């Protein structure tokens, strides 16, 4: 089975673009979607996909506190433990 990081990267690659171009996601996932120009609507849509893929729910506070994809991976791994 793919790791959390791999699964999240796949979701982002398949669903998020900025100005019609895919994001360049570093291996350490230390990237902020907001700082990369992803719209808030796309982030909400991605959060819904992540919720479905990983069978977790995000509170509003959790969504706003997770700044990088790396932090999202840590959150998801923590929920799975």
C-alpha positions as CSV (number, residue, x, y, z in Angstrom):
1,X,0.0,0.0,0.0
2,X,1.2,3.5,-0.8
3,X,2.3,5.7,2.0
4,X,0.3,8.7,3.3
5,X,2.7,11.1,1.5
6,X,2.4,9.2,-1.8
7,X,-1.4,9.1,-1.6
8,X,-1.7,12.8,-0.8
9,X,0.8,13.7,-3.5
10,X,-1.3,11.7,-6.0
11,X,-4.5,13.5,-4.9
12,X,-2.8,16.9,-5.3
13,X,-1.3,16.0,-8.7
14,X,-4.6,14.7,-10.0
15,X,-6.8,17.6,-8.8
16,X,-4.8,20.8,-8.3
17,X,-3.5,23.2,-10.9
18,X,-2.4,26.8,-10.7
19,X,-2.9,28.8,-13.9
20,X,-3.4,25.6,-15.8
21,X,-0.1,24.1,-14.6
22,X,0.5,21.2,-12.1
23,X,2.2,22.1,-8.9
24,X,5.8,21.2,-8.4
25,X,5.7,19.3,-5.1
26,X,9.1,18.8,-3.3
27,X,9.9,15.4,-2.0
28,X,9.7,16.6,1.6
29,X,6.2,18.0,0.9
30,X,7.2,21.3,2.5
31,X,4.9,23.4,0.3
32,X,2.0,25.6,1.2
33,X,-0.9,25.4,-1.2
34,X,-2.0,28.9,-0.4
35,X,1.5,30.3,-0.9
36,X,1.7,28.4,-4.2
37,X,-1.4,30.2,-5.5
38,X,-4.0,27.5,-5.0
39,X,-7.4,29.1,-4.6
40,X,-9.4,28.6,-1.4
41,X,-12.1,26.9,-3.3
42,X,-9.6,24.3,-4.7
43,X,-8.3,23.8,-1.1
44,X,-11.8,23.1,0.2
45,X,-12.4,20.7,-2.7
46,X,-9.0,19.0,-1.9
47,X,-9.9,18.7,1.8
48,X,-13.1,16.9,0.8
49,X,-11.2,14.5,-1.4
50,X,-8.6,13.9,1.4
51,X,-11.4,13.3,3.9
52,X,-12.9,10.7,1.6
53,X,-9.5,9.0,0.7
54,X,-8.3,8.8,4.3
55,X,-11.7,8.4,6.0
56,X,-11.1,11.4,8.3
57,X,-12.9,14.6,9.0
58,X,-11.3,18.0,9.4
59,X,-12.6,20.7,11.7
60,X,-12.4,24.3,10.5
61,X,-9.6,24.8,13.0
62,X,-7.6,21.9,11.7
63,X,-8.0,23.0,8.1
64,X,-6.7,26.5,8.9
65,X,-3.9,25.3,11.1
66,X,-2.4,22.9,8.6
67,X,-0.1,25.1,6.5
68,X,2.0,22.6,4.4
69,X,1.4,19.2,2.8
70,X,3.9,17.8,5.3
71,X,1.7,19.0,8.2
72,X,-1.3,17.3,6.5
73,X,0.6,14.1,6.3
74,X,1.5,14.3,10.0
75,X,-2.2,15.0,10.8
76,X,-3.4,12.1,8.8
77,X,-0.8,9.7,10.2
78,X,-1.8,10.9,13.7
79,X,-5.5,10.2,13.0
80,X,-4.6,6.7,11.7
81,X,-2.6,5.8,14.9
